[in-house]
Amino acid sequence: MGPENHRAIPGEQEVVPQGHLGTRELVAILMVMTSAKIYLVYSERILRAGATAAWTIPLISGVLSMGWLLPLSYVLELHPGKGIIDITRHLAGRPLAWAFGLLLFVYLFALLATTLEEIATILAIAVLPASPVRYLSMIILGFALPIALLGLEPLGRLSLLMISAAFMSILVLAFVSSPEWSHHFLFPLQGSGVGKVLVAGMVRQAMYTEIIVIGLLAPYIRVVPAAKGRIRYCAVLATAFSTVVFTLVILGFQMLQPYPTGVNEAVPLLSAARVLYLSRFFQRFDALFLFFWIMAAVTQQALVLYFASLGLASTFSIRNHKPLLVLTGLMAIAYVYVLYDYSLTVILDFDIMRPASTALVYVWVFLLLVLSHTRKKLRGRGARAHV
């Protein structure tokens, strides 16, 4: 596949395209970005936020996230062949493009560093006891970095493989655990209160904020000129599938263990696999699922690493983003080594970085939406005046 004809803004250097993405690969990338964290501490934090009604939070958040995803898709389709940073530069000028681009990089870097530490810590707690977390983080990133260096097309194909395997493992886990389910653990249905659950659902829209990377991928999506609405279709499909995954996982776990027990599990999904009836007959039955979950988490690390460097390169019009891949990876390792504190990392991830990212997305998307409509009206008035 040859590189796409990606038009640069006059006076700006062009970021080199890394290949084309089809619809399936794009949806798979977005799903890996949003769903891989379900294997980490995120599930436990959702349980704490929603109590016995935690399974409704992904549903509420998925619906509400359409409030920024659909406008973002519309803006991207108004400017075909351009990414979100290029559009910002075109509509609002370089200073705002630099500001939003740097904020996006900070968000993606925080996502990379916090999830790297979470994966390493969970492996040290639940799988490889007494293993140094810092060494495990280096091993994880040692796998993720070469994958990210392969480029966008291999990442798309790998994401398609990983999300298919991970989704099938979740369905199998739900099927074999169904004899152990107890619907009594879901009561009271309103959890700690309808109002609190709705507020939690509004705040936890951040569980889908990773889909903002579709703004970086827009120039590399393989579409024909007549295929309007493809970006919107992919964003909605990825969000719908991610919502199903989140809901299945949290609902299934809630019916396996009562709420007071579930919130004390560091890795709810792994603990669910270990209490299955089949585990009494097959040694380490949970390892069948663990392999796919770890691979999905490593794939997500590679994707976040790739998008962080690509976003930084787009912000400052750097042609080759690969050196930034290595630099960003080294910064993530430095975070784990220098600021290693699991409690602080969980707070930074769940309570600070993700809610703040939702505010960033809304401000950025609606600013571009207003500027796009304003420029469109001005062009229309200019054309009428010329006539």
C-alpha positions in Angstrom: 0.0 0.0 0.0 1.5 3.3 -1.0 1.4 6.4 1.2 -1.7 8.6 1.2 -1.6 12.0 -0.4 -1.6 14.0 2.7 -1.7 17.8 2.0 0.4 20.0 4.3 -0.5 23.5 5.3 1.6 26.0 3.4 4.7 26.9 5.3 4.5 23.9 7.4 6.5 20.6 7.2 4.4 17.6 6.6 4.3 14.6 9.0 5.2 11.5 7.0 2.1 9.2 6.7 2.6 5.7 8.1 0.2 3.8 5.9 -3.5 3.3 5.5 -6.1 1.9 7.8 -9.3 0.1 6.9 -12.5 0.3 8.9 -11.9 -2.9 10.8 -8.4 -1.9 11.8 -9.5 1.5 12.9 -12.3 0.2 15.1 -10.0 -2.4 16.5 -7.4 0.3 17.4 -10.0 2.4 19.1 -11.4 -0.6 21.0 -7.9 -1.6 22.3 -7.3 1.9 23.4 -10.5 2.1 25.4 -11.0 -1.6 26.5 -7.5 -2.7 27.6 -7.8 -0.9 30.9 -10.7 -3.2 31.9 -8.0 -5.7 32.9 -6.3 -3.2 35.2 -7.4 -1.5 38.4 -10.0 0.5 36.5 -12.7 -2.1 37.0 -12.2 -1.9 40.8 -12.5 1.9 40.7 -15.8 1.7 38.7 -17.1 -0.7 41.3 -16.3 1.8 44.1 -17.9 4.6 42.1 -21.2 2.8 41.4 -21.5 0.3 44.2 -24.1 -2.4 43.2 -25.1 -0.2 40.2 -21.6 -0.1 38.8 -22.5 -2.0 35.7 -24.8 0.9 34.6 -21.9 3.4 34.6 -20.4 2.2 31.2 -23.9 2.4 29.7 -24.5 6.0 30.9 -21.0 7.1 30.0 -21.1 5.5 26.6 -24.3 7.4 25.7 -23.1 10.7 27.1 -19.7 10.4 25.3 -21.6 10.8 22.0 -21.9 14.4 23.0 -18.3 15.0 21.9 -17.7 12.1 19.6 -20.3 13.0 17.0 -19.2 16.7 16.8 -15.6 15.5 16.6 -16.4 13.2 13.7 -18.4 16.0 12.0 -15.4 18.4 12.2 -13.0 15.7 10.9 -15.3 15.0 8.0 -15.6 18.8 7.2 -11.8 18.8 6.7 -11.0 15.6 4.8 -7.3 14.5 4.8 -6.4 16.6 7.9 -5.8 15.6 11.5 -7.2 17.4 14.5 -4.0 19.3 15.2 -3.7 20.4 11.5 -7.4 21.5 11.7 -6.7 23.5 14.9 -3.7 25.2 13.2 -5.8 26.0 10.2 -8.7 27.4 12.1 -7.2 28.9 15.2 -3.6 29.5 14.4 -0.3 28.0 15.6 -0.3 29.1 19.3 -3.6 27.3 20.0 -2.5 24.3 17.9 0.7 24.1 20.0 -1.3 24.4 23.3 -3.9 21.7 22.4 -1.2 19.5 20.9 0.9 19.7 24.0 -2.1 19.0 26.3 -2.9 16.0 24.1 0.6 14.8 24.5 0.5 15.3 28.3 -2.7 13.2 28.4 -1.3 10.4 26.3 2.0 10.4 28.2 0.1 10.3 31.5 -2.0 7.4 30.1 1.2 5.6 29.0 3.1 6.0 32.3 0.2 5.2 34.7 -0.9 2.1 32.8 2.7 0.9 32.5 3.0 1.1 36.3 -0.4 -0.5 36.8 0.4 -3.4 34.5 3.8 -4.0 36.1 2.3 -3.8 39.6 -0.6 -6.2 38.9 1.8 -8.7 37.4 4.0 -8.4 40.5 1.0 -8.9 42.8 -1.1 -11.5 41.0 1.1 -13.4 38.7 4.9 -13.0 39.5 5.1 -12.4 43.3 8.2 -10.6 44.6 9.2 -9.5 41.1 10.6 -5.9 41.0 8.0 -3.6 39.5 10.6 -1.4 37.8 12.2 -4.4 36.0 8.7 -5.6 34.9 7.9 -2.2 33.5 11.1 -2.2 31.5 10.2 -5.7 30.1 6.7 -4.5 29.2 8.0 -1.4 27.4 10.7 -3.5 25.8 7.9 -5.4 24.0 5.7 -2.4 23.3 8.4 -0.1 21.8 9.5 -2.4 18.9 5.8 -3.0 18.1 5.2 0.7 18.0 8.2 1.2 15.7 6.7 -1.1 13.1 4.2 1.6 12.0 0.5 2.1 11.8 -0.6 -0.7 9.5 1.1 -3.5 11.6 -0.4 -1.9 14.7 -3.9 -2.0 13.1 -3.6 -5.7 12.1 -2.3 -6.6 15.6 -5.1 -4.6 17.3 -7.6 -6.5 15.2 -6.1 -9.8 16.3 -5.8 -8.8 19.9 -9.3 -7.4 20.3 -10.8 -10.4 18.7 -8.9 -12.8 21.0 -9.6 -10.7 24.1 -13.3 -10.3 23.3 -13.7 -14.0 22.7 -11.9 -14.7 26.1 -14.4 -12.4 27.8 -17.4 -14.2 26.2 -15.9 -17.6 27.2 -15.3 -16.4 30.7 -18.9 -15.1 30.9 -20.2 -18.4 29.7 -18.2 -20.7 32.0 -18.8 -18.5 35.0 -22.6 -18.3 34.5 -23.4 -21.2 36.8 -21.7 -19.2 39.7 -23.7 -16.0 39.0 -26.1 -14.7 41.6 -28.4 -11.8 40.7 -28.9 -11.0 44.3 -25.5 -9.3 44.3 -26.9 -6.6 42.0 -29.3 -5.3 44.6 -30.1 -2.6 45.4 -30.3 -1.8 41.7 -29.8 2.0 42.3 -26.6 1.4 44.2 -25.7 4.3 46.5 -28.4 6.4 44.9 -29.7 7.3 41.4 -28.2 10.8 41.6 -24.7 9.5 42.5 -24.8 6.9 39.8 -25.8 9.5 37.2 -23.0 11.8 38.3 -20.5 9.0 38.2 -21.6 8.1 34.7 -21.2 11.7 33.6 -17.7 12.0 35.2 -16.6 8.6 33.9 -17.1 9.5 30.3 -13.4 9.6 30.5 -13.3 5.9 30.0 -13.9 6.6 26.3 -11.6 9.7 26.0 -8.9 7.6 24.3 -11.1 7.7 21.1 -9.8 11.2 20.7 -6.9 9.5 18.8 -9.2 9.2 15.9 -8.4 12.8 15.3 -4.7 11.8 14.7 -5.7 8.9 12.5 -8.1 10.8 10.2 -5.5 11.5 7.5 -4.6 7.8 7.3 -8.0 6.2 7.1 -8.6 4.4 3.8 -11.8 5.8 2.4 -13.2 6.6 -1.0 -14.5 10.1 -1.6 -18.1 9.0 -1.7 -17.9 7.2 1.7 -19.1 10.1 3.8 -19.7 9.4 7.5 -17.0 6.7 7.7 -15.3 8.4 10.7 -18.5 8.8 12.5 -19.4 5.2 11.8 -16.1 3.9 13.2 -16.3 6.1 16.3 -19.8 5.0 17.2 -19.1 1.4 16.5 -15.9 1.4 18.6 -17.8 3.1 21.5 -20.7 0.7 21.3 -18.5 -2.4 21.3 -16.4 -1.0 24.2 -19.6 -0.3 26.1 -20.6 -3.9 25.7 -17.2 -5.1 26.8 -17.2 -2.9 29.9 -20.7 -3.8 30.9 -20.2 -7.5 30.4 -17.1 -7.6 32.5 -18.4 -5.5 35.4 -21.8 -7.1 35.4 -20.3 -10.6 35.3 -17.9 -9.9 38.1 -20.6 -8.3 40.2 -22.7 -11.4 40.0 -19.7 -13.5 41.1 -18.8 -11.7 44.2 -20.7 -9.4 46.6 -19.9 -5.7 46.5 -17.9 -5.5 49.8 -15.6 -8.3 48.5 -15.3 -7.1 44.9 -14.0 -3.6 45.8 -11.1 -5.3 47.6 -9.9 -7.1 44.5 -6.9 -5.5 42.8 -7.6 -7.3 39.5 -11.4 -8.2 39.4 -11.3 -9.9 36.0 -8.4 -12.1 37.0 -9.9 -13.0 40.4 -13.2 -13.9 38.5 -11.3 -16.4 36.3 -9.7 -18.0 39.4 -13.0 -18.7 41.2 -14.5 -20.6 38.3 -15.8 -24.1 38.8 -13.5 -25.4 36.0 -10.4 -24.1 37.9 -11.0 -26.9 40.4 -10.2 -29.5 37.7 -7.7 -27.6 35.4 -4.6 -26.2 37.0 -4.1 -22.5 36.3 -7.3 -22.3 34.2 -7.0 -18.6 34.5 -3.7 -18.6 32.5 -5.7 -19.3 29.4 -7.2 -15.8 29.7 -4.2 -14.1 31.2 -2.1 -14.5 28.1 -4.6 -12.6 25.9 -5.1 -9.9 28.5 -1.4 -9.2 28.9 -1.0 -9.1 25.1 -3.9 -6.7 24.8 -2.4 -4.5 27.5 1.0 -4.5 25.8 -0.7 -3.7 22.4 -2.4 -0.7 24.1 1.0 0.4 25.4 2.4 0.3 21.9 -0.6 2.3 20.6 -0.4 5.0 23.2 3.3 5.3 22.7 2.8 5.6 18.9 0.0 8.2 19.3 1.9 10.3 21.8 4.9 10.6 19.5 2.7 11.2 16.4 0.7 13.9 18.2 3.9 15.7 19.3 5.3 15.4 15.8 2.1 16.8 14.3 2.1 19.7 16.8 5.6 20.9 15.9 5.5 19.6 12.2 8.3 17.1 12.7 8.7 14.8 9.8 10.1 11.8 11.6 8.3 10.9 14.8 10.3 7.7 15.5 13.0 9.4 17.7 10.1 10.8 19.7 8.9 7.2 20.3 12.1 6.3 22.0 12.2 9.5 24.0 8.6 9.1 25.2 9.3 5.5 26.2 12.3 6.6 28.2 10.2 9.2 29.9 7.6 6.6 30.9 10.4 4.4 32.4 11.7 7.4 34.3 8.2 8.0 35.7 8.1 4.4 37.1 11.6 4.6 38.5 11.5 8.1 40.0 7.8 8.4 41.1 7.0 4.8 41.9 3.9 5.0 44.1 1.0 2.7 43.1 -1.6 4.6 45.2 -0.5 7.9 43.7 -0.6 6.4 40.2 -4.2 5.1 40.6 -5.4 8.5 41.9 -3.6 10.3 39.1 -5.1 8.0 36.5 -8.7 7.6 37.8 -9.4 10.8 39.7 -7.3 13.5 38.0 -6.0 12.7 34.5 -9.1 11.1 33.0 -11.8 13.6 34.3 -9.5 16.5 33.2 -9.1 14.9 29.8 -12.9 14.9 29.3 -12.9 18.7 29.9 -10.1 19.1 27.3 -12.0 17.1 24.7 -15.2 19.1 25.1 -13.4 22.5 25.0 -11.3 21.5 22.0 -14.0 19.8 19.9 -16.6 22.5 20.4 -14.1 25.3 19.7 -13.3 23.6 16.4 -17.0 23.1 15.7 -17.7 26.8 16.3 -14.7 28.0 14.2 -15.6 25.6 11.4 -19.2 27.0 11.2 -18.0 30.6 11.5 -15.5 30.2 8.6 -18.2 28.4 6.5 -20.6 31.3 7.0 -17.9 33.8 6.2 -17.1 32.0 3.0 -20.8 31.9 2.0 -21.1 35.6 2.6 -18.0 36.3 0.6 -19.3 34.2 -2.3 -22.6 36.1 -2.3 -20.9 39.4 -2.2 -18.6 38.4 -5.1 -21.7 37.5 -7.1 
